[in-house]
């Protein structure tokens, strides 16, 4: 194979992967959320263990509900209720403020169509 053909193939493969969106697993998303919860809410070890299970379950439900707004809302409500049962009132207030902010952001367009910024 000629060097310029190999270079062309490498550039073609690189350009195809450079536009890919990161697809994080539910475990990774849960881990990132737990980092915020730990740092911002100063969870006890008991709260941390329960919140980790709730977060992972929620992330898995969101993957399964992808595309169904009703299932997503149901999963969010269950998560909020579960978190409320393990957090103190001030911790929950901080948690819920962040959740409302995140949920108010526009969802990314994954249809493949280019949107102007």
FENCORTA-V189984 format. One line per field, one symbol per residue. burial: I if it has 24 or more other C-alpha atoms within 12 Angstrom, else O. A space follows every 10 residues. Layout:
burial->???
//
This chain:
burial->OOOOOOOOOO OOOOOOOOOO OOOOOOOOOI IOIIOOIIOO IOIOOOIIOO IIIIIIIIII IIOOOOOOOO OOOOIIOOII OOIOOIIOOO IIOOIIOOOO OOOOOOOOOO OOOOOOO
//
